[in-house]
Amino acid sequence: MKFIHSADFHLGMKFEKSSIPQSMSKIRRQRIWTSVEKLIKYSIDENVDYIFLSGDLYNLENFSLSDMNRLMDLFSRTNSQICIIGGNHDPIYNDNLWDMVNISDNLNIFKKDTLEKIEFDDTDVYGISYNKNNYDFINIFDDLKLDKLKTNVLMIHSDLLNDNNCYMFFDQDKVNNLGFDYVALGHIHKPTIFNDKFVYPGSIEPLSFKEKGMHGAVIGSIVDNRLDIDFLDCSESNFNEFDYNISDKFSYYDLVGSLSKCLVEDKKNYIRINLKGQLEEGFDLDIDSLQESLKKYCEYVEIIDNTESNINLDKIYEFNRNNVLGYFIEETKNLDKEDPVVKRAINLGIKSLMENNL
């Protein structure tokens, strides 16, 4: 049996809390669609038997009926049997979008918030869906007996990294002892494997700088009770970040060299640079201009300025005792200058006053 396991598409996501400009949100939403299209194409090219989609395929509040029809059209193009559960972002209520569209024969949707089983010739697939945003998980595995003559797959959108009952936390050992051949998880956006067969495929497309590394789906096979899995990279984008220390003499081209090491070929690269260290005294770095000049190397670049000030407060105060700048420095003397927030506020204040000759 050949399968694809994916989850956490988050189609329709608005990226409202993203540090990346909203002007880029539309193309980022389209790239999620492109990644899903790659997944379906792979299922067609490789004659995959099953596709397990473990929740959060879309963000309910931003996903329209037109979007759902597009998704149904895409799913109908593969001969794979597609099994779907609802997650906390796409819970399945009564009168939901799934009931408003034509469902192709290869689509199998778990609509209940209790454990269900869908039977195929050689495989039994068990699944449970969310029907509200937060879910107080109850023990659904008592008295469950599997048909050991068939392949058994469990689909559940669960947070196993945190003991949080709102996201269907369950006892791995108990489920493992039941004898499932594969547990197709969703919710965690980083590809993660527990006990060889409890698998998070991660988000299909990275959604923020928290989601660095490879993204896509899990591909696998189960033959004679033997599980083999690999990773299918079908994402359009790459998120990465690095620290750059400017304590030595700052070099633009050295910075470009460090940036280039974070780029992935044939991906839309989103790069965050964390500047650290201390500039030489008297040297000023224009962050906005630097960021603008680096844009040509990647899709998006942002610079976080964590550098330490090269300002000599005592010297500045000596020559500005009786003006606004001197008064400002006087007021900061009792502040905790080791606190990075305080330190940055002081530096910005002094820089602004000096630029305005105050």
C-alpha positions as a Markdown table, in Angstrom:
| # | Residue | x | y | z |
|---|---|---|---|---|
| 1 | Met | 0.0 | 0.0 | 0.0 |
| 2 | Lys | 1.5 | 3.4 | -1.1 |
| 3 | Phe | 0.4 | 6.5 | 0.6 |
| 4 | Ile | 0.9 | 10.3 | 1.0 |
| 5 | His | 0.3 | 11.9 | 4.4 |
| 6 | Ser | 0.0 | 15.7 | 4.7 |
| 7 | Ala | -1.8 | 18.3 | 6.9 |
| 8 | Asp | -1.9 | 21.9 | 7.8 |
| 9 | Phe | -2.3 | 23.5 | 4.4 |
| 10 | His | -4.0 | 26.5 | 6.0 |
| 11 | Leu | -5.5 | 27.5 | 2.6 |
| 12 | Gly | -7.0 | 31.0 | 2.7 |
| 13 | Met | -4.7 | 32.2 | 5.5 |
| 14 | Lys | -4.5 | 36.0 | 5.7 |
| 15 | Phe | -1.1 | 36.3 | 7.3 |
| 16 | Glu | -2.5 | 39.2 | 9.4 |
| 17 | Lys | 0.1 | 38.8 | 12.2 |
| 18 | Ser | 3.0 | 38.3 | 9.9 |
| 19 | Ser | 6.1 | 40.6 | 10.0 |
| 20 | Ile | 6.1 | 40.2 | 6.2 |
| 21 | Pro | 4.2 | 43.0 | 4.4 |
| 22 | Gln | 0.5 | 42.4 | 3.7 |
| 23 | Ser | 1.2 | 43.3 | 0.1 |
| 24 | Met | 2.8 | 39.9 | -0.2 |
| 25 | Ser | 0.0 | 38.0 | 1.3 |
| 26 | Lys | -1.9 | 37.2 | -1.9 |
| 27 | Ile | 1.1 | 35.6 | -3.6 |
| 28 | Arg | 1.9 | 33.7 | -0.4 |
| 29 | Arg | -1.7 | 32.3 | -0.4 |
| 30 | Gln | -1.3 | 31.2 | -4.0 |
| 31 | Arg | 1.9 | 29.4 | -3.2 |
| 32 | Ile | 0.0 | 27.2 | -0.7 |
| 33 | Trp | -2.3 | 26.2 | -3.5 |
| 34 | Thr | 0.7 | 25.4 | -5.7 |
| 35 | Ser | 2.2 | 23.2 | -3.1 |
| 36 | Val | -1.1 | 21.2 | -2.8 |
| 37 | Glu | -1.2 | 20.9 | -6.6 |
| 38 | Lys | 2.3 | 19.4 | -6.5 |
| 39 | Leu | 1.1 | 16.9 | -4.0 |
| 40 | Ile | -1.8 | 15.8 | -6.1 |
| 41 | Lys | 0.4 | 15.6 | -9.2 |
| 42 | Tyr | 2.8 | 13.3 | -7.3 |
| 43 | Ser | -0.1 | 11.0 | -6.3 |
| 44 | Ile | -1.1 | 10.7 | -10.0 |
| 45 | Asp | 2.4 | 10.2 | -11.3 |
| 46 | Glu | 3.3 | 7.6 | -8.7 |
| 47 | Asn | -0.1 | 5.8 | -8.6 |
| 48 | Val | -0.5 | 6.4 | -4.9 |
| 49 | Asp | -3.3 | 4.3 | -3.2 |
| 50 | Tyr | -4.2 | 6.6 | -0.3 |
| 51 | Ile | -3.8 | 10.3 | 0.7 |
| 52 | Phe | -4.3 | 11.0 | 4.4 |
| 53 | Leu | -5.0 | 14.7 | 5.1 |
| 54 | Ser | -4.9 | 15.2 | 8.8 |
| 55 | Gly | -6.7 | 18.5 | 9.4 |
| 56 | Asp | -6.3 | 22.3 | 9.0 |
| 57 | Leu | -6.6 | 22.1 | 5.3 |
| 58 | Tyr | -8.0 | 25.6 | 5.3 |
| 59 | Asn | -8.8 | 28.4 | 7.7 |
| 60 | Leu | -12.5 | 28.3 | 8.1 |
| 61 | Glu | -13.1 | 32.0 | 8.5 |
| 62 | Asn | -11.2 | 32.9 | 5.3 |
| 63 | Phe | -12.2 | 30.0 | 3.0 |
| 64 | Ser | -15.0 | 30.6 | 0.6 |
| 65 | Leu | -17.4 | 28.2 | -1.3 |
| 66 | Ser | -15.5 | 29.1 | -4.4 |
| 67 | Asp | -12.3 | 28.0 | -2.7 |
| 68 | Met | -13.9 | 24.7 | -1.7 |
| 69 | Asn | -15.1 | 24.0 | -5.2 |
| 70 | Arg | -11.5 | 24.6 | -6.5 |
| 71 | Leu | -10.2 | 22.1 | -3.9 |
| 72 | Met | -12.8 | 19.5 | -4.9 |
| 73 | Asp | -11.9 | 19.9 | -8.5 |
| 74 | Leu | -8.2 | 19.3 | -7.6 |
| 75 | Phe | -9.0 | 16.3 | -5.5 |
| 76 | Ser | -11.1 | 14.7 | -8.2 |
| 77 | Arg | -8.1 | 14.6 | -10.6 |
| 78 | Thr | -6.4 | 11.8 | -8.7 |
| 79 | Asn | -7.4 | 8.1 | -8.5 |
| 80 | Ser | -6.0 | 7.9 | -4.9 |
| 81 | Gln | -8.5 | 7.4 | -2.1 |
| 82 | Ile | -8.4 | 10.6 | -0.1 |
| 83 | Cys | -9.2 | 10.5 | 3.6 |
| 84 | Ile | -9.8 | 13.8 | 5.5 |
| 85 | Ile | -10.3 | 14.9 | 9.1 |
| 86 | Gly | -11.2 | 18.3 | 10.4 |
| 87 | Gly | -8.7 | 20.2 | 12.6 |
| 88 | Asn | -9.0 | 23.1 | 15.0 |
| 89 | His | -8.9 | 25.6 | 12.1 |
| 90 | Asp | -11.3 | 23.7 | 9.9 |
| 91 | Pro | -13.7 | 22.0 | 12.3 |
| 92 | Ile | -16.6 | 20.2 | 10.7 |
| 93 | Tyr | -20.0 | 21.5 | 11.8 |
| 94 | Asn | -23.5 | 20.9 | 10.5 |
| 95 | Asp | -24.1 | 22.8 | 7.3 |
| 96 | Asn | -20.4 | 23.0 | 6.6 |
| 97 | Leu | -18.7 | 23.6 | 3.3 |
| 98 | Trp | -18.3 | 19.9 | 2.7 |
| 99 | Asp | -22.1 | 19.6 | 2.4 |
| 100 | Met | -22.3 | 22.4 | -0.1 |
| 101 | Val | -20.1 | 20.9 | -2.9 |
| 102 | Asn | -20.1 | 17.8 | -5.0 |
| 103 | Ile | -17.9 | 15.2 | -3.4 |
| 104 | Ser | -16.0 | 12.9 | -5.8 |
| 105 | Asp | -16.2 | 9.1 | -5.2 |
| 106 | Asn | -12.5 | 9.0 | -4.0 |
| 107 | Leu | -13.1 | 11.4 | -1.1 |
| 108 | Asn | -13.7 | 10.0 | 2.4 |
| 109 | Ile | -14.5 | 12.6 | 5.1 |
| 110 | Phe | -14.6 | 11.9 | 8.8 |
| 111 | Lys | -17.4 | 14.3 | 9.9 |
| 112 | Lys | -18.0 | 13.2 | 13.5 |
| 113 | Asp | -16.2 | 14.1 | 16.8 |
| 114 | Thr | -16.2 | 10.4 | 17.7 |
| 115 | Leu | -13.9 | 7.8 | 16.3 |
| 116 | Glu | -15.1 | 6.4 | 13.0 |
| 117 | Lys | -13.8 | 3.7 | 10.7 |
| 118 | Ile | -13.8 | 3.7 | 6.9 |
| 119 | Glu | -13.2 | 0.3 | 5.4 |
| 120 | Phe | -11.4 | -0.5 | 2.2 |
| 121 | Asp | -10.5 | -3.9 | 0.8 |
| 122 | Asp | -7.0 | -4.1 | 2.3 |
| 123 | Thr | -7.1 | -1.2 | 4.8 |
| 124 | Asp | -9.1 | 0.2 | 7.7 |
| 125 | Val | -8.7 | 3.9 | 8.3 |
| 126 | Tyr | -9.8 | 5.4 | 11.7 |
| 127 | Gly | -10.4 | 9.1 | 12.2 |
| 128 | Ile | -12.0 | 11.8 | 14.3 |
| 129 | Ser | -12.7 | 15.4 | 13.5 |
| 130 | Tyr | -13.0 | 18.6 | 15.5 |
| 131 | Asn | -16.5 | 20.1 | 15.6 |
| 132 | Lys | -15.6 | 23.1 | 17.7 |
| 133 | Asn | -12.5 | 25.2 | 18.0 |
| 134 | Asn | -11.2 | 23.8 | 21.3 |
| 135 | Tyr | -11.7 | 20.1 | 22.0 |
| 136 | Asp | -11.8 | 18.5 | 25.4 |
| 137 | Phe | -10.5 | 15.1 | 24.4 |
| 138 | Ile | -12.2 | 12.0 | 25.8 |
| 139 | Asn | -10.8 | 8.5 | 25.8 |
| 140 | Ile | -12.0 | 7.0 | 22.5 |
| 141 | Phe | -9.7 | 4.0 | 22.3 |
| 142 | Asp | -11.3 | 1.8 | 25.1 |
| 143 | Asp | -12.5 | -1.5 | 23.7 |
| 144 | Leu | -11.1 | -0.8 | 20.2 |
| 145 | Lys | -10.0 | -3.9 | 18.4 |
| 146 | Leu | -8.3 | -3.8 | 15.1 |
| 147 | Asp | -8.5 | -6.3 | 12.2 |
| 148 | Lys | -4.9 | -7.6 | 12.2 |
| 149 | Leu | -5.5 | -9.1 | 8.7 |
| 150 | Lys | -5.7 | -5.6 | 7.3 |
| 151 | Thr | -3.5 | -2.5 | 7.4 |
| 152 | Asn | -4.7 | -0.1 | 10.1 |
| 153 | Val | -4.2 | 3.7 | 10.0 |
| 154 | Leu | -5.3 | 6.2 | 12.6 |
| 155 | Met | -5.8 | 9.9 | 11.6 |
| 156 | Ile | -5.9 | 12.5 | 14.4 |
| 157 | His | -5.2 | 16.2 | 14.6 |
| 158 | Ser | -3.4 | 16.3 | 18.0 |
| 159 | Asp | -0.7 | 18.1 | 19.9 |
| 160 | Leu | 1.6 | 15.4 | 21.4 |
| 161 | Leu | 4.3 | 17.9 | 22.2 |
| 162 | Asn | 2.2 | 19.5 | 24.9 |
| 163 | Asp | -0.1 | 17.9 | 27.4 |
| 164 | Asn | -3.0 | 20.0 | 26.2 |
| 165 | Asn | -6.4 | 18.4 | 26.1 |
| 166 | Cys | -7.8 | 21.2 | 23.9 |
| 167 | Tyr | -5.9 | 19.6 | 21.0 |
| 168 | Met | -6.7 | 15.9 | 21.4 |
| 169 | Phe | -3.7 | 14.9 | 23.4 |
| 170 | Phe | -3.7 | 11.1 | 23.9 |
| 171 | Asp | -1.6 | 8.4 | 25.4 |
| 172 | Gln | 0.9 | 7.2 | 22.8 |
| 173 | Asp | 1.7 | 4.0 | 24.6 |
| 174 | Lys | -1.9 | 3.0 | 24.8 |
| 175 | Val | -2.5 | 3.7 | 21.1 |
| 176 | Asn | 0.8 | 2.0 | 20.1 |
| 177 | Asn | -0.3 | -1.2 | 21.9 |
| 178 | Leu | -3.5 | -1.3 | 19.9 |
| 179 | Gly | -1.3 | -2.2 | 16.8 |
| 180 | Phe | -1.9 | 0.6 | 14.3 |
| 181 | Asp | 0.5 | 0.3 | 11.4 |
| 182 | Tyr | 0.6 | 4.1 | 11.0 |
| 183 | Val | -0.6 | 7.2 | 12.9 |
| 184 | Ala | -1.2 | 10.1 | 10.6 |
| 185 | Leu | -1.0 | 13.2 | 12.8 |
| 186 | Gly | -1.7 | 16.9 | 12.1 |
| 187 | His | -1.4 | 20.2 | 14.0 |
| 188 | Ile | 2.4 | 20.5 | 14.6 |
| 189 | His | 4.0 | 22.4 | 11.6 |
| 190 | Lys | 7.5 | 20.9 | 12.0 |
| 191 | Pro | 8.0 | 17.4 | 10.5 |
| 192 | Thr | 8.3 | 15.1 | 13.5 |
| 193 | Ile | 8.3 | 11.4 | 14.2 |
| 194 | Phe | 7.5 | 9.5 | 17.4 |
| 195 | Asn | 8.0 | 5.8 | 18.0 |
| 196 | Asp | 8.7 | 5.3 | 14.3 |
| 197 | Lys | 5.0 | 5.4 | 13.2 |
| 198 | Phe | 3.5 | 8.4 | 14.9 |
| 199 | Val | 4.2 | 11.1 | 12.3 |
| 200 | Tyr | 3.6 | 14.8 | 11.8 |
| 201 | Pro | 4.3 | 15.7 | 8.2 |
| 202 | Gly | 4.5 | 19.4 | 9.1 |
| 203 | Ser | 2.9 | 22.2 | 7.2 |
| 204 | Ile | 2.9 | 21.7 | 3.4 |
| 205 | Glu | 4.2 | 25.3 | 2.9 |
| 206 | Pro | 6.2 | 27.2 | 5.6 |
| 207 | Leu | 4.1 | 30.0 | 7.0 |
| 208 | Ser | 6.5 | 32.1 | 9.1 |
| 209 | Phe | 10.1 | 32.3 | 10.3 |
| 210 | Lys | 9.1 | 29.7 | 13.0 |
| 211 | Glu | 8.9 | 27.1 | 10.2 |
| 212 | Lys | 12.4 | 26.8 | 8.9 |
| 213 | Gly | 13.7 | 23.8 | 7.0 |
| 214 | Met | 12.1 | 21.4 | 4.5 |
| 215 | His | 8.3 | 21.4 | 4.1 |
| 216 | Gly | 5.9 | 19.2 | 2.1 |
| 217 | Ala | 4.4 | 15.8 | 2.9 |
| 218 | Val | 5.3 | 12.3 | 4.0 |
| 219 | Ile | 5.3 | 9.5 | 1.4 |
| 220 | Gly | 5.4 | 5.9 | 2.4 |
| 221 | Ser | 4.4 | 2.3 | 1.9 |
| 222 | Ile | 3.2 | -0.5 | 4.1 |
| 223 | Val | 4.0 | -4.0 | 2.8 |
| 224 | Asp | 3.7 | -7.1 | 4.9 |
| 225 | Asn | 3.4 | -5.0 | 8.1 |
| 226 | Arg | 6.6 | -3.2 | 7.2 |
| 227 | Leu | 6.5 | 0.6 | 7.2 |
| 228 | Asp | 8.8 | 2.7 | 5.0 |
| 229 | Ile | 8.5 | 6.5 | 4.9 |
| 230 | Asp | 10.3 | 9.3 | 3.2 |
| 231 | Phe | 9.7 | 13.0 | 2.8 |
| 232 | Leu | 8.4 | 14.8 | -0.3 |
| 233 | Asp | 9.6 | 18.4 | -0.6 |
| 234 | Cys | 6.7 | 20.1 | -2.4 |
| 235 | Ser | 6.9 | 23.6 | -0.9 |
| 236 | Glu | 7.4 | 26.8 | -2.9 |
| 237 | Ser | 9.1 | 28.8 | -0.2 |
| 238 | Asn | 12.1 | 28.6 | 2.2 |
| 239 | Phe | 12.3 | 30.5 | 5.5 |
| 240 | Asn | 15.7 | 30.9 | 7.2 |
| 241 | Glu | 17.5 | 33.3 | 9.4 |
| 242 | Phe | 21.1 | 33.8 | 10.6 |
| 243 | Asp | 23.1 | 35.9 | 13.1 |
| 244 | Tyr | 25.7 | 38.3 | 11.8 |
| 245 | Asn | 28.2 | 39.8 | 14.1 |
| 246 | Ile | 29.4 | 43.3 | 13.1 |
| 247 | Ser | 31.9 | 43.8 | 16.0 |
| 248 | Asp | 34.8 | 43.4 | 13.5 |
| 249 | Lys | 34.9 | 45.8 | 10.6 |
| 250 | Phe | 31.5 | 45.6 | 8.8 |
| 251 | Ser | 31.7 | 44.2 | 5.3 |
| 252 | Tyr | 28.6 | 44.3 | 3.0 |
| 253 | Tyr | 29.9 | 41.6 | 0.8 |
| 254 | Asp | 30.8 | 39.3 | 3.7 |
| 255 | Leu | 27.1 | 39.8 | 4.8 |
| 256 | Val | 26.0 | 38.9 | 1.3 |
| 257 | Gly | 28.1 | 35.7 | 1.4 |
| 258 | Ser | 26.5 | 34.7 | 4.7 |
| 259 | Leu | 23.0 | 35.4 | 3.2 |
| 260 | Ser | 23.7 | 33.3 | 0.1 |
| 261 | Lys | 24.4 | 30.2 | 2.3 |
| 262 | Cys | 20.8 | 30.4 | 3.6 |
| 263 | Leu | 19.3 | 30.4 | 0.1 |
| 264 | Val | 17.7 | 27.3 | -1.3 |
| 265 | Glu | 17.8 | 27.0 | -5.1 |
| 266 | Asp | 14.4 | 27.0 | -6.9 |
| 267 | Lys | 12.6 | 28.3 | -3.8 |
| 268 | Lys | 11.2 | 31.7 | -2.9 |
| 269 | Asn | 13.6 | 32.6 | -0.1 |
| 270 | Tyr | 12.5 | 34.6 | 3.0 |
| 271 | Ile | 15.5 | 35.6 | 5.1 |
| 272 | Arg | 15.8 | 37.2 | 8.5 |
| 273 | Ile | 19.2 | 38.6 | 9.5 |
| 274 | Asn | 19.9 | 39.2 | 13.2 |
| 275 | Leu | 22.6 | 41.8 | 13.5 |
| 276 | Lys | 24.7 | 41.6 | 16.6 |
| 277 | Gly | 27.9 | 43.0 | 18.1 |
| 278 | Gln | 29.1 | 46.6 | 18.3 |
| 279 | Leu | 29.8 | 49.0 | 15.6 |
| 280 | Glu | 33.1 | 50.9 | 15.5 |
| 281 | Glu | 32.9 | 54.2 | 17.3 |
| 282 | Gly | 31.7 | 56.9 | 14.9 |
| 283 | Phe | 30.3 | 54.3 | 12.4 |
| 284 | Asp | 26.6 | 54.5 | 11.6 |
| 285 | Leu | 24.7 | 51.7 | 9.8 |
| 286 | Asp | 21.6 | 52.6 | 7.8 |
| 287 | Ile | 19.4 | 49.6 | 8.3 |
| 288 | Asp | 16.7 | 50.6 | 5.9 |
| 289 | Ser | 19.2 | 51.2 | 3.0 |
| 290 | Leu | 21.0 | 47.9 | 3.8 |
| 291 | Gln | 17.7 | 46.0 | 3.8 |
| 292 | Glu | 16.8 | 47.6 | 0.5 |
| 293 | Ser | 20.1 | 46.7 | -1.2 |
| 294 | Leu | 19.8 | 43.0 | -0.1 |
| 295 | Lys | 16.3 | 42.5 | -1.7 |
| 296 | Lys | 17.8 | 41.6 | -5.0 |
| 297 | Tyr | 19.1 | 38.4 | -3.6 |
| 298 | Cys | 15.9 | 36.9 | -2.3 |
| 299 | Glu | 12.1 | 37.2 | -2.2 |
| 300 | Tyr | 12.1 | 39.0 | 1.1 |
| 301 | Val | 14.7 | 40.1 | 3.6 |
| 302 | Glu | 14.3 | 41.7 | 7.0 |
| 303 | Ile | 17.0 | 42.9 | 9.4 |
| 304 | Ile | 16.6 | 42.8 | 13.2 |
| 305 | Asp | 19.0 | 45.3 | 14.7 |
| 306 | Asn | 20.3 | 43.8 | 18.0 |
| 307 | Thr | 23.6 | 45.7 | 17.8 |
| 308 | Glu | 25.1 | 47.5 | 20.8 |
| 309 | Ser | 25.6 | 51.2 | 20.8 |
| 310 | Asn | 29.0 | 52.7 | 19.9 |
| 311 | Ile | 27.9 | 55.9 | 21.5 |
| 312 | Asn | 30.1 | 57.3 | 24.3 |
| 313 | Leu | 27.5 | 58.7 | 26.6 |
| 314 | Asp | 30.0 | 60.4 | 28.9 |
| 315 | Lys | 31.6 | 62.3 | 26.1 |
| 316 | Ile | 28.2 | 63.4 | 24.6 |
| 317 | Tyr | 27.0 | 64.5 | 28.0 |
| 318 | Glu | 30.1 | 66.5 | 28.7 |
| 319 | Phe | 29.4 | 68.7 | 25.6 |
| 320 | Asn | 25.6 | 68.8 | 26.0 |
| 321 | Arg | 24.9 | 69.4 | 29.7 |
| 322 | Asn | 22.7 | 72.4 | 29.2 |
| 323 | Asn | 20.5 | 71.3 | 26.3 |
| 324 | Val | 17.8 | 68.8 | 25.6 |
| 325 | Leu | 20.2 | 66.0 | 24.7 |
| 326 | Gly | 22.1 | 66.5 | 28.0 |
| 327 | Tyr | 18.8 | 66.5 | 30.0 |
| 328 | Phe | 17.8 | 63.3 | 28.3 |
| 329 | Ile | 21.1 | 61.6 | 29.2 |
| 330 | Glu | 20.7 | 62.8 | 32.8 |
| 331 | Glu | 17.3 | 61.2 | 33.0 |
| 332 | Thr | 18.6 | 57.8 | 31.9 |
| 333 | Lys | 21.4 | 57.6 | 34.4 |
| 334 | Asn | 19.4 | 55.4 | 36.9 |
| 335 | Leu | 18.0 | 53.1 | 34.3 |
| 336 | Asp | 19.1 | 49.5 | 33.8 |
| 337 | Lys | 21.4 | 49.8 | 30.8 |
| 338 | Glu | 21.9 | 46.1 | 30.7 |
| 339 | Asp | 18.3 | 45.6 | 29.8 |
| 340 | Pro | 18.3 | 45.3 | 25.9 |
| 341 | Val | 14.9 | 47.1 | 25.6 |
| 342 | Val | 16.1 | 50.0 | 27.8 |
| 343 | Lys | 19.4 | 50.1 | 26.0 |
| 344 | Arg | 17.8 | 50.3 | 22.5 |
| 345 | Ala | 15.3 | 53.0 | 23.7 |
| 346 | Ile | 18.2 | 55.1 | 25.0 |
| 347 | Asn | 20.2 | 54.7 | 21.7 |
| 348 | Leu | 17.2 | 55.6 | 19.6 |
| 349 | Gly | 16.4 | 58.6 | 21.7 |
| 350 | Ile | 20.0 | 59.9 | 21.6 |
| 351 | Lys | 20.2 | 59.3 | 17.8 |
| 352 | Ser | 16.9 | 61.1 | 17.2 |
| 353 | Leu | 18.0 | 64.1 | 19.3 |
| 354 | Met | 21.4 | 64.3 | 17.6 |
| 355 | Glu | 19.9 | 64.2 | 14.2 |
| 356 | Asn | 17.6 | 67.0 | 15.0 |
| 357 | Asn | 20.4 | 69.1 | 16.7 |
| 358 | Leu | 18.6 | 69.2 | 20.0 |
